[in-house]
Amino acid sequence: MPDRARLPALGLQPGEPVRFRRGTRWHDGRLVGVEPDGSLQVTDRKGAARSLPLACIEVRRRGPRGATVWRSVPAVISQPEQLDLW
């Protein structure tokens, strides 16, 4: 059973849109939780659950100029989150 409580500690949220690579194509999915072995559980567009290593997943983030960019999960985890002022 995936642990949803560990996601915020990594800077991620349950249900967050992600994409992952299977072969040569990217597939869309939603983040579910962290597995006991440290991998992330993701559900794909059809609802199938997959356990994937952190390096295979990218999350949507706001880039430096405000555009939406895809960033790898290890890069998101290592970057400190800046809180809003108000």
Sequence and secondary structure as in RCSB ss.txt:
>XXXX:A:sequence
MPDRARLPALGLQPGEPVRFRRGTRWHDGRLVGVEPDGSLQVTDRKGAARSLPLACIEVRRRGPRGATVWRSVPA
VISQPEQLDLW
>XXXX:A:secstr
  BGGGTGGGT  TT EEEEEETTEEEEEEEEEE TTS EEEEETT  EEEE GGGEEEEEE TTS EEEEEHHH
HHHS       
